[in-house]
Amino acid sequence: MAKSIDAAHSETSFFGDVCQFFDHAAQFTSHPEGLLDQIRSCNSVYRFRFPIRRGNGFEVIDAWRVEHSHHKSPTKGGIRYSEMVNEDEVMALAALMTYKCAIVNVPFGGAKGGIKINPKEYTTAELETITRRYTVELIKKNFIGPGIDVPAPDYGSGEREMSWIADTYQTMNPGQLDALGCVTGKPLALHGIAGRKEATGRGVAIAIRECVDVAEDMKKLGLSAGISGKRVIVQGLGNVGYHTIKYLLEFGATVVGICEFEGAIYNSSGLNLDEVFTHRKLTGSILDFAGSQQEFKNSAEGLEQDCDILVPAALENQITIANVANIKAKIIAEAANGPTTPDAAEILINRGCIIIPDMYCNAGGVTVSYFEWLKNLSHVAFGRMDKRYEENANLNLVNMVEKTTGVSLDAAQRSMIIKGASELELVNSGLEDTMIRSYHEIREVQLSNPKIDGLRTAAFVSSIDKVAVSYMNMGIWP
């Protein structure tokens, strides 16, 4: 297959890497080149600049919003606040969102946004001004709306910024019934959804658990099946990294290493998450933590320590041709977007490693964002209508069984059986089911063709097929 123009324009670009992965997977599909080009390309790239008042002067802010695919509406993707953000990165992240949504069967097209600032260098008032002005610019060009394009948090942004976006959109669209569906990742007080903050990290942990539960695949790696006792190194102690560690520990894994920008710590017997987090909050660094056996001023060295599973949960391009030879993990779980370059990924695959690809592994966030969007459109919290009915029905059943059998349950047993599901429990159930089903779906694609070299290629094949079917069913008009 001829290399795409987008992939060829820059061999080292992030979007070029995504296109390279895409082109590699496309050879295992039967779709015409023109359709593949439509799927591969970014449909809309909006680059803009706007001024803000800062002190006694002005500052001009660079920003982007990219809508990669309109095979489903609305498009969906976070907004990254970073001084390192650029158009190529936003295009790549938007593309990954398209494939990610397709993999987990969430009916959105992919999008992404970026604001080129370091949030730590701005006051809260200045960040609010930037966020609201960014939202107005999107409204002016029809790049936001519950049925058009729905942003979410990303690196450098969170619930606070999503609240400002929601309020700005509501103000500019008075009376629009579904206005709050214009953005997800909102706080609960502003009609967000329970479980959204921890969703990405929880999804990563479930993806890892599902992977290591397949005895056949673990045997090839020389590992036992099951998450219990697996040694894990996690890069990043932000929202995703923290919750990934939290749930991996709950599942029975041993977290032996944690890497952050200031350095890395390692203990072969395991690290206590709460103690590390508290230490960093007090000192501003994970270094000098009393519970570590080794520490590294160069954070990258932390990735190269002995472990079974490595979880890069920070930024892209962390495992490259320069350090891949030193990576000892047998499983790479990509909690971040694009942490492994194509050439490094090829070496790892040839070595027999399993790479759980980013477009599946970190899809927990968009899955629960989808639930939040549905909640905003329905204007009712999950579980509110049926929780009490479910409890009463269960109570009647328990009473009947006790009367028939003559066996009485104790209070704890009755409570466990009778209890109706809360919104958080329903969200976690939906997230877990999505991650489990999607893992086995892409694994089956890999097994269906011996030439497919890994889960990433299988994930791309699966997503390309789904997006292609959508485009073919829609047809071309006019």
C-alpha positions in Angstrom: 0.0 0.0 0.0 1.3 3.5 -0.8 2.2 5.6 2.2 -0.4 8.3 2.9 0.5 11.9 2.4 -0.2 12.6 6.0 2.1 9.9 7.2 4.8 10.9 4.8 4.9 14.6 5.7 6.9 14.0 8.9 8.5 10.7 9.9 8.9 11.9 13.4 5.5 13.5 14.0 3.0 12.1 16.4 0.3 12.2 13.7 2.7 10.6 11.4 3.2 7.8 13.9 -0.6 7.3 14.2 -0.9 7.2 10.4 2.0 4.7 10.2 0.2 2.4 12.6 -3.0 2.9 10.6 -1.4 2.1 7.2 0.2 -1.1 8.7 -3.2 -2.3 9.9 -5.1 -1.2 6.7 -3.3 -3.9 4.7 -5.3 -6.5 6.7 -8.6 -4.9 5.5 -10.3 -5.0 2.1 -11.5 -1.4 1.9 -10.7 0.8 -1.1 -7.9 3.3 -0.8 -10.2 6.3 -1.2 -12.3 5.2 1.8 -9.1 4.5 3.9 -7.9 8.0 3.0 -11.1 9.5 4.3 -10.9 7.5 7.5 -7.2 8.4 8.0 -7.4 12.1 7.4 -8.6 14.9 9.8 -11.8 16.3 8.5 -11.6 19.7 10.2 -8.6 21.5 11.7 -9.4 24.9 13.4 -6.4 26.8 14.4 -7.0 30.2 16.1 -5.4 32.9 18.3 -7.1 35.2 20.7 -5.8 38.0 23.1 -6.3 38.2 26.8 -5.5 41.0 29.2 -2.7 40.2 31.5 -1.6 42.7 34.0 -1.2 46.1 32.2 -0.7 44.4 28.9 -2.0 41.8 26.5 -1.0 38.2 25.6 -2.0 36.3 22.5 -3.0 32.6 23.1 -2.6 29.9 20.4 -5.3 27.3 20.4 -6.7 24.4 18.3 -9.8 22.2 17.9 -9.6 19.3 15.5 -12.5 17.1 14.4 -11.0 14.0 12.9 -14.0 12.0 11.8 -17.7 12.7 11.3 -18.8 9.1 10.7 -20.7 9.5 14.0 -22.0 12.7 15.6 -21.1 14.4 17.8 -17.4 14.3 17.8 -15.7 13.8 21.2 -12.3 14.6 22.7 -10.5 16.4 25.5 -8.8 19.8 25.7 -5.1 19.8 26.5 -3.6 22.7 28.4 0.1 22.6 27.7 2.9 24.8 26.5 4.1 21.9 24.5 0.9 21.3 22.6 0.9 21.8 18.8 -1.2 21.2 15.8 0.4 17.9 15.0 -0.2 16.6 18.5 -3.9 17.7 18.5 -4.4 16.0 15.1 -2.9 12.8 16.4 -4.9 12.8 19.5 -8.1 13.5 17.6 -7.4 10.5 15.3 -6.8 8.2 18.3 -10.1 9.3 19.7 -11.9 8.2 16.5 -10.3 4.7 16.7 -10.8 4.6 20.5 -14.5 5.3 20.3 -14.9 2.7 17.6 -13.0 0.0 19.6 -15.2 0.4 22.7 -18.4 0.9 20.6 -19.1 4.4 21.8 -21.0 6.3 19.1 -18.8 9.4 18.7 -16.4 10.7 16.1 -13.0 11.7 17.3 -11.9 15.2 18.2 -9.3 17.0 20.4 -8.5 20.5 21.5 -5.4 22.2 22.7 -4.5 25.6 24.4 -0.8 26.4 24.3 -0.2 27.5 27.9 1.4 26.3 31.1 -1.6 26.4 33.5 0.8 26.8 36.5 1.9 30.2 35.2 -1.6 31.7 35.2 -3.9 32.8 38.0 -7.3 31.1 38.4 -9.0 34.3 37.0 -6.7 34.2 34.0 -7.4 30.5 33.3 -11.1 31.2 33.5 -10.7 34.0 31.0 -8.7 31.8 28.6 -11.1 28.9 29.0 -14.3 31.0 28.4 -12.7 32.9 25.5 -11.7 29.5 23.9 -15.3 28.3 24.3 -16.7 31.4 22.6 -14.3 30.9 19.7 -15.6 27.4 19.3 -19.2 28.5 19.5 -18.6 31.2 16.8 -17.3 28.5 14.4 -19.9 25.8 15.4 -17.2 23.6 16.9 -19.0 22.8 20.2 -22.5 21.6 21.1 -24.2 18.5 22.5 -24.9 17.2 19.0 -21.8 18.7 17.3 -18.6 18.4 19.3 -18.3 17.6 23.0 -15.0 18.4 24.8 -13.7 16.8 28.0 -10.8 17.1 30.4 -7.3 16.2 29.3 -3.7 16.9 30.4 -3.7 20.2 32.3 -7.5 20.5 32.6 -10.2 19.1 34.8 -13.6 19.6 36.3 -13.1 23.3 37.0 -12.4 24.1 33.3 -15.3 21.9 32.2 -17.6 23.9 34.5 -16.5 27.2 32.9 -17.1 25.7 29.4 -20.5 24.5 30.3 -21.5 27.8 31.9 -20.2 29.8 28.9 -22.1 27.6 26.4 -25.3 27.8 28.4 -25.0 31.6 28.6 -24.4 31.9 24.8 -27.3 29.4 24.1 -30.1 30.5 26.5 -33.0 28.0 26.7 -31.2 25.2 24.9 -32.6 22.1 26.8 -29.5 19.9 26.3 -26.9 22.6 26.8 -25.1 20.8 29.6 -24.4 17.9 27.2 -21.9 20.2 25.4 -19.1 19.0 27.6 -18.3 16.1 29.9 -16.0 15.6 32.9 -18.1 18.2 34.8 -18.4 18.0 38.6 -21.4 16.2 40.1 -22.9 19.5 41.2 -23.1 20.6 37.6 -24.7 17.3 36.3 -21.5 15.4 35.9 -21.5 11.6 36.6 -20.2 9.5 39.5 -17.0 7.7 38.6 -15.8 9.9 35.8 -12.7 11.2 37.5 -11.3 7.7 38.2 -12.7 6.2 35.0 -9.5 6.2 32.8 -7.3 4.7 35.6 -9.9 2.1 36.5 -10.3 1.2 32.8 -6.5 0.8 32.5 -6.4 -1.5 35.6 -9.3 -3.6 34.2 -7.5 -3.9 30.8 -4.4 -5.1 32.5 -6.3 -7.6 34.6 -8.1 -8.9 31.6 -4.9 -9.3 29.6 -3.1 -11.3 32.4 -6.1 -13.5 33.0 -5.6 -15.3 29.6 -3.4 -18.3 30.6 -2.5 -19.1 27.0 -1.0 -15.6 26.4 0.8 -15.5 29.8 2.4 -18.9 29.2 4.1 -17.5 26.1 5.6 -14.8 28.3 6.7 -17.2 31.0 4.2 -15.7 33.5 1.4 -17.3 35.5 -2.1 -16.3 34.8 -3.8 -13.7 37.0 -3.0 -10.2 38.3 -2.0 -11.3 41.8 1.6 -10.7 42.6 2.4 -9.1 39.2 5.1 -6.5 39.5 4.1 -3.2 38.0 6.0 0.1 37.3 3.7 3.1 36.6 5.0 6.3 35.0 2.9 9.3 36.1 1.2 10.1 39.4 -1.5 12.3 38.0 -5.2 11.4 37.9 -4.7 8.5 35.5 -1.6 7.1 37.1 -2.9 7.4 40.6 -6.2 5.6 40.0 -4.4 3.0 37.8 -2.2 2.2 40.8 -5.1 2.3 43.2 -7.1 -0.3 41.4 -4.2 -2.5 40.4 -3.4 -2.8 44.2 -7.0 -3.6 44.9 -6.9 -6.3 42.2 -3.8 -7.8 43.9 -0.8 -6.5 41.9 2.4 -5.2 43.5 3.5 -1.8 42.4 7.3 -1.8 42.6 8.1 1.5 40.8 6.6 5.0 40.3 8.1 7.6 37.9 7.4 11.3 37.8 9.0 14.2 36.1 11.3 14.9 39.1 12.6 11.3 39.3 11.6 7.7 40.0 11.5 5.4 43.0 11.7 1.6 43.2 11.1 -1.1 45.8 11.1 -4.7 44.7 8.8 -5.6 47.7 6.2 -2.9 46.7 5.3 0.7 47.3 2.5 2.1 49.4 0.4 4.4 47.2 -1.0 6.6 50.0 2.3 7.0 51.6 4.0 8.0 48.3 1.2 10.4 47.5 1.3 12.0 50.9 5.1 12.4 50.8 4.9 14.1 47.4 2.1 16.4 48.6 4.3 17.5 51.6 7.6 17.7 49.8 6.7 18.3 46.2 8.7 15.3 45.1 8.5 11.5 45.2 12.3 11.4 45.8 13.6 10.8 49.3 10.6 8.6 50.0 11.5 6.5 53.1 9.9 3.3 51.6 12.0 3.2 48.4 15.0 0.9 47.9 16.3 2.9 44.9 15.7 6.3 43.5 16.6 7.8 40.2 17.1 11.5 39.5 16.6 10.7 35.8 12.9 9.6 35.6 13.5 7.6 32.4 15.7 5.2 34.3 12.7 4.2 36.3 11.1 2.7 33.2 14.0 0.4 32.8 13.8 -1.4 36.1 12.8 -5.0 36.6 9.0 -5.6 36.4 6.3 -7.7 34.7 4.1 -4.8 33.6 5.1 -1.2 32.6 2.3 1.4 32.6 3.4 4.7 30.9 0.6 7.1 32.1 2.2 10.4 31.2 2.9 11.8 27.7 3.7 10.4 24.3 7.1 9.1 23.1 8.3 7.7 26.3 9.5 4.3 24.9 11.6 5.0 21.9 14.4 3.4 19.8 16.8 5.0 22.3 15.6 3.1 25.4 13.6 0.1 24.2 16.6 -2.2 24.6 16.6 -1.5 28.3 12.9 -2.1 28.9 12.5 -5.3 31.0 8.7 -5.4 31.2 6.9 -8.2 29.3 3.6 -6.3 29.1 3.3 -2.6 28.2 0.0 -1.1 29.1 -0.4 2.3 27.4 -2.3 4.4 29.8 -1.0 7.6 28.0 -1.7 8.4 24.4 1.2 7.4 22.0 3.8 6.5 24.6 5.5 4.0 22.3 7.0 5.0 19.0 6.3 2.6 16.0 10.0 1.5 15.7 10.1 0.8 19.5 6.8 -1.1 19.3 8.1 -3.3 16.5 11.1 -4.3 18.6 8.9 -5.1 21.6 6.5 -7.2 19.5 9.4 -9.1 17.9 10.7 -9.7 21.4 7.4 -11.4 22.3 6.0 -8.6 24.5 2.4 -7.8 24.7 1.5 -4.1 24.1 -2.0 -3.2 25.4 -2.6 -0.3 23.0 -3.5 3.2 24.1 -6.6 3.4 22.0 -8.1 0.6 24.0 -6.3 0.7 27.3 -7.2 4.3 28.2 -10.7 4.3 26.7 -12.3 4.2 30.2 -12.5 8.0 30.2 -14.5 8.3 27.0 -16.7 5.4 27.9 -17.9 7.1 31.1 -18.0 10.4 29.3 -20.5 8.8 27.0 -22.6 7.8 30.1 -22.4 11.4 31.3 -23.5 12.7 27.9 -26.5 10.3 28.0 -27.3 11.4 31.5 -27.3 15.0 30.4 -29.6 14.3 27.4 -32.0 12.3 29.5 -32.0 14.8 32.4 -32.1 12.1 35.1 -29.4 10.4 37.1 -28.8 6.7 36.5 -30.6 4.6 39.1 -32.9 7.3 40.2 -36.0 5.8 38.6 -35.6 2.1 39.5 -33.3 1.8 42.5 -36.1 1.7 45.1 -38.3 -0.5 43.0 -35.4 -2.9 42.6 -34.8 -3.0 46.3 -38.5 -3.6 47.1 -38.7 -6.4 44.5 -35.5 -8.0 46.0 -37.0 -7.7 49.5 -40.2 -9.5 48.5 -38.1 -12.2 46.9 -35.9 -12.7 50.0 -39.0 -12.7 52.3 -40.6 -15.4 50.1 -37.5 -17.6 50.1 -37.1 -17.3 53.9 -40.7 -18.2 54.4 -40.5 -21.2 52.0 -37.2 -22.6 53.3 -37.5 -21.6 56.9 -33.9 -20.3 56.7 -33.4 -16.7 57.9 -30.6 -14.5 56.5 -28.7 -12.2 58.8 -28.8 -8.4 58.4 -25.6 -8.2 56.4 -26.8 -10.9 54.0 -30.2 -9.3 53.5 -28.6 -5.9 52.9 -26.3 -7.3 50.2 -29.0 -9.1 48.3 -31.7 -6.4 48.6 -29.6 -3.4 47.7 -30.4 -1.6 44.5 -27.6 -0.2 42.3 -26.4 3.4 42.8 -25.2 5.5 39.9 -21.6 4.8 40.7 -22.2 1.1 40.7 -24.0 1.2 37.4 -21.2 3.3 35.8 -18.5 1.0 37.1 -20.5 -2.0 35.8 -20.9 -0.4 32.4 -17.2 0.5 32.3 -16.1 -3.0 33.3 -18.3 -4.7 30.8 -17.1 -2.4 28.0 -13.4 -3.0 28.8 -13.8 -6.8 29.1 -15.8 -7.1 25.9 -13.5 -4.8 23.9 -10.3 -6.6 25.0 -11.6 -10.0 23.8 -13.0 -8.5 20.6 -9.6 -7.1 19.5 -7.8 -10.3 20.8 -10.1 -12.4 18.5 -9.3 -10.1 15.6 -5.6 -10.8 16.3 -6.1 -14.5 16.5 -8.2 -14.5 13.3 -5.2 -13.7 11.1 -1.7 -15.0 11.9 -0.1 -12.0 10.0 -1.6 -9.5 12.5 1.4 -8.9 14.8 -0.2 -7.5 17.9 -3.1 -6.1 19.8 -2.5 -2.6 18.4 -2.8 -3.7 14.8 -5.8 -5.8 15.7 -7.4 -2.7 17.4 -6.8 -0.6 14.3 -8.2 -3.3 12.0 -11.3 -3.5 14.2 -11.8 0.3 14.4 -11.1 0.8 10.6 -13.7 -1.8 9.8 -16.3 -0.2 12.1 -15.7 3.3 10.8 -15.7 2.1 7.2 -19.1 0.4 7.6 -20.5 3.7 9.0 -19.2 5.7 6.1 -20.4 3.2 3.5 -23.9 3.0 5.1 -24.2 6.8 5.1 -23.1 7.1 1.4 -21.8 10.2 -0.2 -24.1 13.3 -0.7 -24.6 15.3 -2.7 
